Amino acid sequence: MGKNLVGNHIRKLRFNHDEMTQQHLADKVGVTRQTIIALERGNYSPSLELAFRMAHAFNLPLEEVFFYGDNTKQEE
């Protein structure tokens, strides 16, 4: 199976939101801290519902939290 092509800016966004902890974000969106870790590492693609909940938690449009394809250089 290929590499996960859904990337995200979660780690950077947490830092920019008063250094929000992984646990705090997990509590806000109703998942475990382990899920947040897996998302940040790109080991897990969120459901559409979870993706929208996360975007809402950061008060940003979905495309400012997640991206698809080879936009991985945006994180560097």
All heavy atoms as a GROMACS GRO file, in nm:
protein
  620
    1MET      N    1   0.084  -0.118   0.000
    1MET     CA    2   0.000   0.000   0.000
    1MET      C    3   0.089   0.124   0.000
    1MET      O    4   0.194   0.129   0.061
    1MET     CB    5  -0.089  -0.004   0.123
    1MET     CG    6  -0.188   0.107   0.129
    1MET     SD    7  -0.344   0.043   0.193
    1MET     CE    8  -0.451   0.167   0.132
    2GLY      N    9   0.046   0.228  -0.066
    2GLY     CA   10   0.124   0.350  -0.080
    2GLY      C   11   0.125   0.436   0.044
    2GLY      O   12   0.055   0.411   0.140
    3LYS      N   13   0.207   0.539   0.037
    3LYS     CA   14   0.217   0.633   0.149
    3LYS      C   15   0.088   0.713   0.160
    3LYS      O   16   0.023   0.743   0.062
    3LYS     CB   17   0.335   0.726   0.121
    3LYS     CG   18   0.363   0.824   0.230
    3LYS     CD   19   0.487   0.903   0.193
    3LYS     CE   20   0.529   1.008   0.282
    3LYS     NZ   21   0.489   1.064   0.387
    4ASN      N   22   0.055   0.746   0.283
    4ASN     CA   23  -0.063   0.827   0.310
    4ASN      C   24  -0.045   0.963   0.243
    4ASN      O   25   0.051   1.033   0.268
    4ASN     CB   26  -0.078   0.842   0.461
    4ASN     CG   27  -0.202   0.915   0.500
    4ASN    OD1   28  -0.277   0.961   0.414
    4ASN    ND2   29  -0.226   0.925   0.628
    5LEU      N   30  -0.138   1.001   0.158
    5LEU     CA   31  -0.126   1.127   0.085
    5LEU      C   32  -0.202   1.242   0.149
    5LEU      O   33  -0.202   1.352   0.097
    5LEU     CB   34  -0.171   1.109  -0.059
    5LEU     CG   35  -0.082   1.018  -0.143
    5LEU    CD1   36  -0.141   1.001  -0.283
    5LEU    CD2   37   0.058   1.072  -0.153
    6VAL      N   38  -0.268   1.216   0.262
    6VAL     CA   39  -0.336   1.323   0.332
    6VAL      C   40  -0.241   1.378   0.437
    6VAL      O   41  -0.206   1.310   0.532
    6VAL     CB   42  -0.467   1.274   0.398
    6VAL    CG1   43  -0.532   1.388   0.477
    6VAL    CG2   44  -0.562   1.220   0.293
    7GLY      N   45  -0.197   1.500   0.414
    7GLY     CA   46  -0.108   1.564   0.509
    7GLY      C   47  -0.183   1.664   0.594
    7GLY      O   48  -0.302   1.691   0.572
    8ASN      N   49  -0.115   1.719   0.692
    8ASN     CA   50  -0.182   1.815   0.779
    8ASN      C   51  -0.080   1.912   0.841
    8ASN      O   52   0.040   1.890   0.835
    8ASN     CB   53  -0.260   1.742   0.888
    8ASN     CG   54  -0.169   1.668   0.984
    8ASN    OD1   55  -0.108   1.730   1.071
    8ASN    ND2   56  -0.157   1.536   0.966
    9HIS      N   57  -0.135   2.016   0.899
    9HIS     CA   58  -0.055   2.117   0.968
    9HIS      C   59  -0.089   2.120   1.118
    9HIS      O   60  -0.074   2.223   1.183
    9HIS     CB   61  -0.082   2.255   0.908
    9HIS     CG   62  -0.056   2.264   0.762
    9HIS    ND1   63   0.072   2.262   0.710
    9HIS    CD2   64  -0.140   2.273   0.656
    9HIS    CE1   65   0.064   2.272   0.578
    9HIS    NE2   66  -0.063   2.277   0.543
   10ILE      N   67  -0.135   2.008   1.169
   10ILE     CA   68  -0.187   2.005   1.306
   10ILE      C   69  -0.082   2.049   1.408
   10ILE      O   70  -0.111   2.131   1.496
   10ILE     CB   71  -0.241   1.864   1.340
   10ILE    CG1   72  -0.359   1.831   1.249
   10ILE    CG2   73  -0.282   1.856   1.487
   10ILE    CD1   74  -0.404   1.686   1.257
   11ARG      N   75   0.035   1.994   1.397
   11ARG     CA   76   0.139   2.028   1.496
   11ARG      C   77   0.167   2.179   1.499
   11ARG      O   78   0.172   2.241   1.604
   11ARG     CB   79   0.267   1.950   1.465
   11ARG     CG   80   0.375   1.969   1.567
   11ARG     CD   81   0.498   1.886   1.530
   11ARG     NE   82   0.610   1.922   1.609
   11ARG     CZ   83   0.653   1.854   1.717
   11ARG    NH1   84   0.588   1.746   1.751
   11ARG    NH2   85   0.756   1.893   1.785
   12LYS      N   86   0.183   2.237   1.381
   12LYS     CA   87   0.209   2.381   1.371
   12LYS      C   88   0.089   2.461   1.424
   12LYS      O   89   0.107   2.559   1.497
   12LYS     CB   90   0.236   2.418   1.226
   12LYS     CG   91   0.264   2.565   1.203
   12LYS     CD   92   0.303   2.596   1.061
   12LYS     CE   93   0.185   2.576   0.968
   12LYS     NZ   94   0.212   2.611   0.830
   13LEU      N   95  -0.032   2.416   1.391
   13LEU     CA   96  -0.150   2.487   1.438
   13LEU      C   97  -0.165   2.479   1.589
   13LEU      O   98  -0.204   2.577   1.654
   13LEU     CB   99  -0.276   2.432   1.369
   13LEU     CG  100  -0.284   2.462   1.220
   13LEU    CD1  101  -0.396   2.381   1.155
   13LEU    CD2  102  -0.304   2.611   1.197
   14ARG      N  103  -0.134   2.362   1.647
   14ARG     CA  104  -0.139   2.352   1.793
   14ARG      C  105  -0.042   2.452   1.856
   14ARG      O  106  -0.076   2.520   1.952
   14ARG     CB  107  -0.101   2.210   1.839
   14ARG     CG  108  -0.208   2.108   1.824
   14ARG     CD  109  -0.178   1.977   1.896
   14ARG     NE  110  -0.048   1.919   1.868
   14ARG     CZ  111   0.059   1.927   1.950
   14ARG    NH1  112   0.050   1.989   2.064
   14ARG    NH2  113   0.174   1.870   1.916
   15PHE      N  114   0.076   2.461   1.800
   15PHE     CA  115   0.176   2.554   1.853
   15PHE      C  116   0.126   2.698   1.842
   15PHE      O  117   0.142   2.777   1.936
   15PHE     CB  118   0.308   2.538   1.777
   15PHE     CG  119   0.417   2.626   1.830
   15PHE    CD1  120   0.487   2.591   1.945
   15PHE    CD2  121   0.449   2.745   1.767
   15PHE    CE1  122   0.587   2.674   1.995
   15PHE    CE2  123   0.548   2.828   1.816
   15PHE     CZ  124   0.617   2.793   1.931
   16ASN      N  125   0.064   2.730   1.730
   16ASN     CA  126   0.014   2.866   1.708
   16ASN      C  127  -0.112   2.898   1.787
   16ASN      O  128  -0.155   3.013   1.790
   16ASN     CB  129  -0.012   2.889   1.559
   16ASN     CG  130   0.116   2.892   1.478
   16ASN    OD1  131   0.224   2.914   1.532
   16ASN    ND2  132   0.105   2.866   1.349
   17HIS      N  133  -0.173   2.799   1.847
   17HIS     CA  134  -0.292   2.819   1.931
   17HIS      C  135  -0.251   2.800   2.077
   17HIS      O  136  -0.294   2.706   2.145
   17HIS     CB  137  -0.404   2.723   1.892
   17HIS     CG  138  -0.478   2.766   1.769
   17HIS    ND1  139  -0.426   2.750   1.642
   17HIS    CD2  140  -0.596   2.828   1.754
   17HIS    CE1  141  -0.512   2.798   1.554
   17HIS    NE2  142  -0.616   2.847   1.619
   18ASP      N  143  -0.166   2.889   2.123
   18ASP     CA  144  -0.121   2.888   2.264
   18ASP      C  145  -0.059   2.755   2.305
   18ASP      O  146  -0.077   2.710   2.418
   18ASP     CB  147  -0.237   2.923   2.358
   18ASP     CG  148  -0.288   3.063   2.336
   18ASP    OD1  149  -0.206   3.151   2.300
   18ASP    OD2  150  -0.409   3.085   2.353
   19GLU      N  151   0.014   2.695   2.213
   19GLU     CA  152   0.083   2.569   2.239
   19GLU      C  153  -0.013   2.464   2.297
   19GLU      O  154   0.014   2.400   2.399
   19GLU     CB  155   0.203   2.591   2.329
   19GLU     CG  156   0.306   2.682   2.263
   19GLU     CD  157   0.434   2.698   2.342
   19GLU    OE1  158   0.463   2.613   2.427
   19GLU    OE2  159   0.505   2.795   2.315
   20MET      N  160  -0.125   2.451   2.229
   20MET     CA  161  -0.227   2.354   2.268
   20MET      C  162  -0.165   2.214   2.275
   20MET      O  163  -0.092   2.174   2.186
   20MET     CB  164  -0.340   2.355   2.163
   20MET     CG  165  -0.453   2.259   2.191
   20MET     SD  166  -0.570   2.248   2.052
   20MET     CE  167  -0.633   2.415   2.041
   21THR      N  168  -0.192   2.142   2.381
   21THR     CA  169  -0.138   2.007   2.393
   21THR      C  170  -0.216   1.910   2.303
   21THR      O  171  -0.329   1.937   2.263
   21THR     CB  172  -0.145   1.956   2.537
   21THR    OG1  173  -0.283   1.943   2.574
   21THR    CG2  174  -0.073   2.050   2.632
   22GLN      N  175  -0.154   1.800   2.277
   22GLN     CA  176  -0.222   1.695   2.200
   22GLN      C  177  -0.346   1.649   2.275
   22GLN      O  178  -0.451   1.624   2.214
   22GLN     CB  179  -0.128   1.578   2.174
   22GLN     CG  180  -0.016   1.611   2.079
   22GLN     CD  181   0.088   1.502   2.071
   22GLN    OE1  182   0.112   1.430   2.167
   22GLN    NE2  183   0.152   1.490   1.956
   23GLN      N  184  -0.336   1.638   2.408
   23GLN     CA  185  -0.451   1.593   2.487
   23GLN      C  186  -0.565   1.694   2.481
   23GLN      O  187  -0.682   1.655   2.471
   23GLN     CB  188  -0.409   1.569   2.632
   23GLN     CG  189  -0.520   1.509   2.717
   23GLN     CD  190  -0.561   1.371   2.667
   23GLN    OE1  191  -0.478   1.282   2.658
   23GLN    NE2  192  -0.689   1.354   2.632
   24HIS      N  193  -0.532   1.822   2.487
   24HIS     CA  194  -0.636   1.926   2.480
   24HIS      C  195  -0.709   1.919   2.345
   24HIS      O  196  -0.832   1.924   2.340
   24HIS     CB  197  -0.575   2.063   2.502
   24HIS     CG  198  -0.676   2.173   2.511
   24HIS    ND1  199  -0.644   2.304   2.490
   24HIS    CD2  200  -0.809   2.174   2.536
   24HIS    CE1  201  -0.752   2.379   2.500
   24HIS    NE2  202  -0.854   2.302   2.528
   25LEU      N  203  -0.633   1.906   2.239
   25LEU     CA  204  -0.695   1.894   2.107
   25LEU      C  205  -0.779   1.767   2.099
   25LEU      O  206  -0.892   1.770   2.048
   25LEU     CB  207  -0.589   1.894   1.997
   25LEU     CG  208  -0.640   1.878   1.855
   25LEU    CD1  209  -0.740   1.988   1.818
   25LEU    CD2  210  -0.526   1.876   1.755
   26ALA      N  211  -0.726   1.659   2.151
   26ALA     CA  212  -0.801   1.532   2.150
   26ALA      C  213  -0.934   1.548   2.224
   26ALA      O  214  -1.039   1.502   2.175
   26ALA     CB  215  -0.717   1.422   2.214
   27ASP      N  216  -0.930   1.614   2.339
   27ASP     CA  217  -1.054   1.636   2.415
   27ASP      C  218  -1.152   1.723   2.338
   27ASP      O  219  -1.273   1.700   2.340
   27ASP     CB  220  -1.021   1.701   2.550
   27ASP     CG  221  -0.946   1.609   2.644
   27ASP    OD1  222  -0.944   1.486   2.621
   27ASP    OD2  223  -0.887   1.660   2.740
   28LYS      N  224  -1.100   1.825   2.269
   28LYS     CA  225  -1.188   1.916   2.193
   28LYS      C  226  -1.260   1.846   2.078
   28LYS      O  227  -1.373   1.881   2.045
   28LYS     CB  228  -1.107   2.034   2.136
   28LYS     CG  229  -1.070   2.139   2.237
   28LYS     CD  230  -1.001   2.256   2.174
   28LYS     CE  231  -1.107   2.354   2.126
   28LYS     NZ  232  -1.051   2.487   2.098
   29VAL      N  233  -1.193   1.750   2.015
   29VAL     CA  234  -1.252   1.687   1.897
   29VAL      C  235  -1.306   1.546   1.926
   29VAL      O  236  -1.361   1.481   1.837
   29VAL     CB  237  -1.153   1.683   1.778
   29VAL    CG1  238  -1.115   1.824   1.738
   29VAL    CG2  239  -1.030   1.600   1.808
   30GLY      N  240  -1.289   1.498   2.050
   30GLY     CA  241  -1.350   1.372   2.090
   30GLY      C  242  -1.277   1.247   2.045
   30GLY      O  243  -1.340   1.148   2.010
   31VAL      N  244  -1.144   1.254   2.044
   31VAL     CA  245  -1.065   1.135   2.011
   31VAL      C  246  -0.959   1.117   2.119
   31VAL      O  247  -0.947   1.196   2.212
   31VAL     CB  248  -0.997   1.147   1.872
   31VAL    CG1  249  -1.102   1.159   1.762
   31VAL    CG2  250  -0.901   1.265   1.866
   32THR      N  251  -0.878   1.014   2.106
   32THR     CA  252  -0.770   0.992   2.202
   32THR      C  253  -0.645   1.069   2.160
   32THR      O  254  -0.631   1.107   2.043
   32THR     CB  255  -0.733   0.842   2.210
   32THR    OG1  256  -0.679   0.802   2.084
   32THR    CG2  257  -0.855   0.758   2.248
   33ARG      N  258  -0.557   1.088   2.256
   33ARG     CA  259  -0.428   1.152   2.226
   33ARG      C  260  -0.350   1.070   2.125
   33ARG      O  261  -0.282   1.125   2.038
   33ARG     CB  262  -0.347   1.167   2.356
   33ARG     CG  263  -0.213   1.234   2.336
   33ARG     CD  264  -0.145   1.259   2.470
   33ARG     NE  265  -0.007   1.295   2.447
   33ARG     CZ  266   0.096   1.210   2.452
   33ARG    NH1  267   0.076   1.085   2.486
   33ARG    NH2  268   0.218   1.250   2.428
   34GLN      N  269  -0.363   0.939   2.131
   34GLN     CA  270  -0.294   0.852   2.037
   34GLN      C  271  -0.340   0.878   1.894
   34GLN      O  272  -0.261   0.870   1.799
   34GLN     CB  273  -0.314   0.704   2.074
   34GLN     CG  274  -0.236   0.661   2.197
   34GLN     CD  275  -0.293   0.718   2.328
   34GLN    OE1  276  -0.413   0.744   2.337
   34GLN    NE2  277  -0.208   0.737   2.427
   35THR      N  278  -0.467   0.911   1.877
   35THR     CA  279  -0.518   0.944   1.744
   35THR      C  280  -0.454   1.072   1.692
   35THR      O  281  -0.414   1.080   1.576
   35THR     CB  282  -0.671   0.959   1.746
   35THR    OG1  283  -0.728   0.833   1.788
   35THR    CG2  284  -0.726   0.997   1.610
   36ILE      N  285  -0.440   1.171   1.780
   36ILE     CA  286  -0.376   1.296   1.739
   36ILE      C  287  -0.230   1.270   1.699
   36ILE      O  288  -0.182   1.321   1.598
   36ILE     CB  289  -0.382   1.401   1.853
   36ILE    CG1  290  -0.528   1.432   1.890
   36ILE    CG2  291  -0.306   1.529   1.814
   36ILE    CD1  292  -0.612   1.488   1.778
   37ILE      N  293  -0.162   1.186   1.777
   37ILE     CA  294  -0.023   1.153   1.745
   37ILE      C  295  -0.015   1.086   1.608
   37ILE      O  296   0.069   1.122   1.524
   37ILE     CB  297   0.037   1.062   1.854
   37ILE    CG1  298   0.053   1.139   1.985
   37ILE    CG2  299   0.170   1.003   1.809
   37ILE    CD1  300   0.084   1.052   2.105
   38ALA      N  301  -0.104   0.990   1.582
   38ALA     CA  302  -0.104   0.920   1.454
   38ALA      C  303  -0.133   1.015   1.339
   38ALA      O  304  -0.072   1.006   1.232
   38ALA     CB  305  -0.205   0.806   1.457
   39LEU      N  306  -0.225   1.109   1.360
   39LEU     CA  307  -0.256   1.208   1.257
   39LEU      C  308  -0.135   1.296   1.228
   39LEU      O  309  -0.099   1.318   1.112
   39LEU     CB  310  -0.374   1.295   1.300
   39LEU     CG  311  -0.511   1.232   1.293
   39LEU    CD1  312  -0.612   1.314   1.371
   39LEU    CD2  313  -0.554   1.218   1.148
   40GLU      N  314  -0.072   1.347   1.333
   40GLU     CA  315   0.043   1.436   1.314
   40GLU      C  316   0.157   1.366   1.241
   40GLU      O  317   0.229   1.429   1.165
   40GLU     CB  318   0.092   1.489   1.449
   40GLU     CG  319   0.001   1.592   1.509
   40GLU     CD  320   0.057   1.655   1.636
   40GLU    OE1  321   0.167   1.615   1.680
   40GLU    OE2  322  -0.009   1.744   1.690
   41ARG      N  323   0.175   1.239   1.267
   41ARG     CA  324   0.282   1.164   1.204
   41ARG      C  325   0.245   1.117   1.063
   41ARG      O  326   0.328   1.057   0.994
   41ARG     CB  327   0.318   1.043   1.289
   41ARG     CG  328   0.384   1.082   1.420
   41ARG     CD  329   0.418   0.961   1.501
   41ARG     NE  330   0.484   1.002   1.626
   41ARG     CZ  331   0.508   0.919   1.727
   41ARG    NH1  332   0.473   0.792   1.719
   41ARG    NH2  333   0.568   0.963   1.835
   42GLY      N  334   0.121   1.137   1.025
   42GLY     CA  335   0.077   1.094   0.893
   42GLY      C  336   0.051   0.945   0.884
   42GLY      O  337   0.043   0.889   0.775
   43ASN      N  338   0.032   0.882   0.998
   43ASN     CA  339   0.005   0.739   1.000
   43ASN      C  340  -0.143   0.707   0.991
   43ASN      O  341  -0.182   0.591   0.987
   43ASN     CB  342   0.060   0.676   1.129
   43ASN     CG  343   0.209   0.686   1.137
   43ASN    OD1  344   0.277   0.690   1.036
   43ASN    ND2  345   0.262   0.691   1.258
   44TYR      N  346  -0.225   0.809   0.991
   44TYR     CA  347  -0.370   0.789   0.996
   44TYR      C  348  -0.438   0.904   0.922
   44TYR      O  349  -0.401   1.021   0.941
   44TYR     CB  350  -0.414   0.786   1.143
   44TYR     CG  351  -0.561   0.785   1.167
   44TYR    CD1  352  -0.638   0.675   1.135
   44TYR    CD2  353  -0.624   0.896   1.224
   44TYR    CE1  354  -0.775   0.675   1.158
   44TYR    CE2  355  -0.760   0.897   1.248
   44TYR     CZ  356  -0.834   0.786   1.215
   44TYR     OH  357  -0.969   0.786   1.238
   45SER      N  358  -0.533   0.871   0.838
   45SER     CA  359  -0.613   0.973   0.771
   45SER      C  360  -0.745   0.987   0.844
   45SER      O  361  -0.812   0.886   0.870
   45SER     CB  362  -0.640   0.934   0.625
   45SER     OG  363  -0.520   0.934   0.552
   46PRO      N  364  -0.785   1.108   0.877
   46PRO     CA  365  -0.909   1.126   0.953
   46PRO      C  366  -1.032   1.102   0.866
   46PRO      O  367  -1.027   1.117   0.744
   46PRO     CB  368  -0.902   1.272   0.997
   46PRO     CG  369  -0.828   1.337   0.885
   46PRO     CD  370  -0.724   1.236   0.842
   47SER      N  371  -1.141   1.066   0.933
   47SER     CA  372  -1.269   1.063   0.864
   47SER      C  373  -1.303   1.207   0.826
   47SER      O  374  -1.247   1.302   0.883
   47SER     CB  375  -1.378   1.005   0.955
   47SER     OG  376  -1.402   1.096   1.062
   48LEU      N  377  -1.395   1.223   0.736
   48LEU     CA  378  -1.437   1.358   0.696
   48LEU      C  379  -1.494   1.433   0.816
   48LEU      O  380  -1.464   1.551   0.838
   48LEU     CB  381  -1.538   1.351   0.583
   48LEU     CG  382  -1.581   1.483   0.521
   48LEU    CD1  383  -1.459   1.560   0.469
   48LEU    CD2  384  -1.680   1.459   0.408
   49GLU      N  385  -1.570   1.363   0.897
   49GLU     CA  386  -1.629   1.426   1.016
   49GLU      C  387  -1.520   1.474   1.112
   49GLU      O  388  -1.525   1.587   1.161
   49GLU     CB  389  -1.721   1.328   1.087
   49GLU     CG  390  -1.785   1.386   1.211
   49GLU     CD  391  -1.873   1.286   1.286
   49GLU    OE1  392  -1.898   1.178   1.232
   49GLU    OE2  393  -1.912   1.317   1.398
   50LEU      N  394  -1.422   1.389   1.138
   50LEU     CA  395  -1.313   1.429   1.228
   50LEU      C  396  -1.233   1.544   1.169
   50LEU      O  397  -1.194   1.637   1.241
   50LEU     CB  398  -1.222   1.309   1.257
   50LEU     CG  399  -1.100   1.340   1.345
   50LEU    CD1  400  -1.141   1.403   1.478
   50LEU    CD2  401  -1.019   1.213   1.367
   51ALA      N  402  -1.210   1.541   1.040
   51ALA     CA  403  -1.136   1.650   0.976
   51ALA      C  404  -1.208   1.783   0.996
   51ALA      O  405  -1.146   1.884   1.030
   51ALA     CB  406  -1.117   1.621   0.827
   52PHE      N  407  -1.339   1.783   0.981
   52PHE     CA  408  -1.415   1.907   1.002
   52PHE      C  409  -1.414   1.948   1.148
   52PHE      O  410  -1.404   2.067   1.180
   52PHE     CB  411  -1.560   1.890   0.953
   52PHE     CG  412  -1.576   1.920   0.806
   52PHE    CD1  413  -1.596   1.816   0.715
   52PHE    CD2  414  -1.572   2.050   0.758
   52PHE    CE1  415  -1.611   1.843   0.580
   52PHE    CE2  416  -1.586   2.077   0.623
   52PHE     CZ  417  -1.606   1.972   0.533
   53ARG      N  418  -1.423   1.853   1.240
   53ARG     CA  419  -1.417   1.887   1.383
   53ARG      C  420  -1.282   1.951   1.417
   53ARG      O  421  -1.276   2.046   1.495
   53ARG     CB  422  -1.442   1.763   1.470
   53ARG     CG  423  -1.586   1.718   1.471
   53ARG     CD  424  -1.620   1.625   1.587
   53ARG     NE  425  -1.521   1.524   1.614
   53ARG     CZ  426  -1.535   1.393   1.588
   53ARG    NH1  427  -1.647   1.348   1.534
   53ARG    NH2  428  -1.440   1.309   1.619
   54MET      N  429  -1.176   1.899   1.358
   54MET     CA  430  -1.043   1.954   1.386
   54MET      C  431  -1.031   2.095   1.327
   54MET      O  432  -0.976   2.185   1.392
   54MET     CB  433  -0.935   1.861   1.332
   54MET     CG  434  -0.937   1.728   1.407
   54MET     SD  435  -0.798   1.625   1.371
   54MET     CE  436  -0.676   1.704   1.471
   55ALA      N  437  -1.079   2.113   1.207
   55ALA     CA  438  -1.075   2.247   1.147
   55ALA      C  439  -1.154   2.345   1.232
   55ALA      O  440  -1.111   2.458   1.256
   55ALA     CB  441  -1.129   2.242   1.004
   56HIS      N  442  -1.269   2.300   1.282
   56HIS     CA  443  -1.351   2.385   1.370
   56HIS      C  444  -1.277   2.418   1.499
   56HIS      O  445  -1.284   2.530   1.549
   56HIS     CB  446  -1.484   2.314   1.399
   56HIS     CG  447  -1.581   2.400   1.473
   56HIS    ND1  448  -1.589   2.400   1.610
   56HIS    CD2  449  -1.673   2.490   1.430
   56HIS    CE1  450  -1.682   2.485   1.649
   56HIS    NE2  451  -1.734   2.541   1.541
   57ALA      N  452  -1.204   2.322   1.553
   57ALA     CA  453  -1.128   2.343   1.677
   57ALA      C  454  -1.024   2.454   1.658
   57ALA      O  455  -0.995   2.528   1.751
   57ALA     CB  456  -1.061   2.214   1.721
   58PHE      N  457  -0.969   2.464   1.537
   58PHE     CA  458  -0.871   2.569   1.509
   58PHE      C  459  -0.935   2.693   1.450
   58PHE      O  460  -0.866   2.791   1.420
   58PHE     CB  461  -0.764   2.516   1.413
   58PHE     CG  462  -0.673   2.413   1.473
   58PHE    CD1  463  -0.667   2.285   1.420
   58PHE    CD2  464  -0.594   2.443   1.583
   58PHE    CE1  465  -0.583   2.189   1.474
   58PHE    CE2  466  -0.510   2.348   1.639
   58PHE     CZ  467  -0.504   2.220   1.583
   59ASN      N  468  -1.067   2.686   1.427
   59ASN     CA  469  -1.141   2.797   1.367
   59ASN      C  470  -1.083   2.835   1.232
   59ASN      O  471  -1.063   2.952   1.201
   59ASN     CB  472  -1.143   2.918   1.462
   59ASN     CG  473  -1.252   3.016   1.425
   59ASN    OD1  474  -1.354   2.977   1.368
   59ASN    ND2  475  -1.232   3.142   1.456
   60LEU      N  476  -1.055   2.731   1.152
   60LEU     CA  477  -0.998   2.750   1.018
   60LEU      C  478  -1.074   2.666   0.917
   60LEU      O  479  -1.136   2.566   0.953
   60LEU     CB  480  -0.851   2.704   1.018
   60LEU     CG  481  -0.752   2.788   1.097
   60LEU    CD1  482  -0.618   2.717   1.104
   60LEU    CD2  483  -0.737   2.925   1.034
   61PRO      N  484  -1.065   2.703   0.789
   61PRO     CA  485  -1.122   2.618   0.685
   61PRO      C  486  -1.046   2.485   0.679
   61PRO      O  487  -0.927   2.478   0.711
   61PRO     CB  488  -1.102   2.697   0.556
   61PRO     CG  489  -1.058   2.832   0.596
   61PRO     CD  490  -1.007   2.825   0.736
   62LEU      N  491  -1.114   2.382   0.637
   62LEU     CA  492  -1.057   2.247   0.629
   62LEU      C  493  -0.924   2.244   0.555
   62LEU      O  494  -0.828   2.180   0.599
   62LEU     CB  495  -1.159   2.154   0.561
   62LEU     CG  496  -1.128   2.007   0.558
   62LEU    CD1  497  -1.124   1.948   0.698
   62LEU    CD2  498  -1.231   1.934   0.473
   63GLU      N  499  -0.917   2.316   0.443
   63GLU     CA  500  -0.796   2.312   0.360
   63GLU      C  501  -0.676   2.382   0.424
   63GLU      O  502  -0.565   2.368   0.375
   63GLU     CB  503  -0.822   2.367   0.220
   63GLU     CG  504  -0.864   2.512   0.216
   63GLU     CD  505  -1.015   2.531   0.229
   63GLU    OE1  506  -1.086   2.437   0.269
   63GLU    OE2  507  -1.061   2.642   0.198
   64GLU      N  508  -0.697   2.453   0.532
   64GLU     CA  509  -0.583   2.513   0.603
   64GLU      C  510  -0.530   2.420   0.712
   64GLU      O  511  -0.427   2.447   0.772
   64GLU     CB  512  -0.621   2.649   0.661
   64GLU     CG  513  -0.640   2.753   0.553
   64GLU     CD  514  -0.656   2.894   0.608
   64GLU    OE1  515  -0.601   2.923   0.715
   64GLU    OE2  516  -0.725   2.972   0.542
   65VAL      N  517  -0.602   2.312   0.736
   65VAL     CA  518  -0.558   2.212   0.833
   65VAL      C  519  -0.504   2.089   0.761
   65VAL      O  520  -0.400   2.035   0.797
   65VAL     CB  521  -0.672   2.172   0.928
   65VAL    CG1  522  -0.625   2.069   1.030
   65VAL    CG2  523  -0.728   2.295   0.999
   66PHE      N  524  -0.574   2.046   0.656
   66PHE     CA  525  -0.536   1.926   0.582
   66PHE      C  526  -0.508   1.960   0.436
   66PHE      O  527  -0.562   2.056   0.382
   66PHE     CB  528  -0.649   1.822   0.589
   66PHE     CG  529  -0.673   1.772   0.727
   66PHE    CD1  530  -0.773   1.827   0.805
   66PHE    CD2  531  -0.596   1.670   0.782
   66PHE    CE1  532  -0.794   1.782   0.934
   66PHE    CE2  533  -0.617   1.624   0.910
   66PHE     CZ  534  -0.716   1.681   0.986
   67PHE      N  535  -0.425   1.878   0.375
   67PHE     CA  536  -0.401   1.892   0.231
   67PHE      C  537  -0.383   1.753   0.172
   67PHE      O  538  -0.354   1.656   0.243
   67PHE     CB  539  -0.278   1.980   0.203
   67PHE     CG  540  -0.152   1.934   0.272
   67PHE    CD1  541  -0.070   1.839   0.213
   67PHE    CD2  542  -0.118   1.984   0.395
   67PHE    CE1  543   0.045   1.797   0.275
   67PHE    CE2  544  -0.002   1.941   0.459
   67PHE     CZ  545   0.079   1.848   0.399
   68TYR      N  546  -0.402   1.744   0.045
   68TYR     CA  547  -0.390   1.617  -0.024
   68TYR      C  548  -0.282   1.629  -0.132
   68TYR      O  549  -0.275   1.729  -0.202
   68TYR     CB  550  -0.522   1.579  -0.092
   68TYR     CG  551  -0.517   1.446  -0.160
   68TYR    CD1  552  -0.524   1.329  -0.086
   68TYR    CD2  553  -0.502   1.437  -0.298
   68TYR    CE1  554  -0.517   1.206  -0.148
   68TYR    CE2  555  -0.496   1.314  -0.361
   68TYR     CZ  556  -0.503   1.199  -0.286
   68TYR     OH  557  -0.495   1.077  -0.347
   69GLY      N  558  -0.201   1.528  -0.143
   69GLY     CA  559  -0.102   1.525  -0.250
   69GLY      C  560   0.037   1.554  -0.200
   69GLY      O  561   0.071   1.524  -0.086
   70ASP      N  562   0.114   1.617  -0.285
   70ASP     CA  563   0.255   1.636  -0.256
   70ASP      C  564   0.286   1.773  -0.198
   70ASP      O  565   0.389   1.831  -0.225
   70ASP     CB  566   0.339   1.610  -0.379
   70ASP     CG  567   0.304   1.706  -0.491
   70ASP    OD1  568   0.210   1.786  -0.474
   70ASP    OD2  569   0.372   1.703  -0.594
   71ASN      N  570   0.197   1.826  -0.115
   71ASN     CA  571   0.221   1.954  -0.051
   71ASN      C  572   0.304   1.940   0.076
   71ASN      O  573   0.307   2.028   0.158
   71ASN     CB  574   0.089   2.024  -0.017
   71ASN     CG  575   0.014   2.067  -0.139
   71ASN    OD1  576   0.072   2.078  -0.246
   71ASN    ND2  577  -0.114   2.088  -0.125
   72THR      N  578   0.371   1.827   0.091
   72THR     CA  579   0.446   1.800   0.214
   72THR      C  580   0.555   1.904   0.238
   72THR      O  581   0.594   1.925   0.351
   72THR     CB  582   0.510   1.661   0.211
   72THR    OG1  583   0.589   1.650   0.093
   72THR    CG2  584   0.405   1.554   0.215
   73LYS      N  585   0.601   1.970   0.134
   73LYS     CA  586   0.706   2.071   0.151
   73LYS      C  587   0.655   2.191   0.227
   73LYS      O  588   0.733   2.269   0.277
   73LYS     CB  589   0.762   2.110   0.016
   73LYS     CG  590   0.837   1.995  -0.046
   73LYS     CD  591   0.905   2.033  -0.173
   73LYS     CE  592   0.974   1.910  -0.224
   73LYS     NZ  593   1.073   1.934  -0.320
   74GLN      N  594   0.521   2.206   0.239
   74GLN     CA  595   0.466   2.318   0.315
   74GLN      C  596   0.502   2.305   0.463
   74GLN      O  597   0.510   2.403   0.532
   74GLN     CB  598   0.314   2.323   0.302
   74GLN     CG  599   0.269   2.363   0.166
   74GLN     CD  600   0.118   2.371   0.159
   74GLN    OE1  601   0.048   2.346   0.256
   74GLN    NE2  602   0.066   2.403   0.042
   75GLU      N  603   0.522   2.182   0.511
   75GLU     CA  604   0.554   2.160   0.651
   75GLU      C  605   0.700   2.189   0.682
   75GLU      O  606   0.737   2.206   0.795
   75GLU     CB  607   0.522   2.016   0.691
   75GLU     CG  608   0.376   1.991   0.716
   75GLU     CD  609   0.326   2.067   0.839
   75GLU    OE1  610   0.385   2.053   0.947
   75GLU    OE2  611   0.227   2.140   0.825
   76GLU      N  612   0.785   2.190   0.581
   76GLU     CA  613   0.928   2.208   0.604
   76GLU      C  614   0.964   2.351   0.629
   76GLU      O  615   0.899   2.441   0.599
   76GLU     CB  616   1.008   2.153   0.485
   76GLU     CG  617   0.987   2.004   0.472
   76GLU     CD  618   1.055   1.948   0.347
   76GLU    OE1  619   1.122   2.024   0.273
   76GLU    OE2  620   1.040   1.830   0.324
   0.00000   0.00000   0.00000
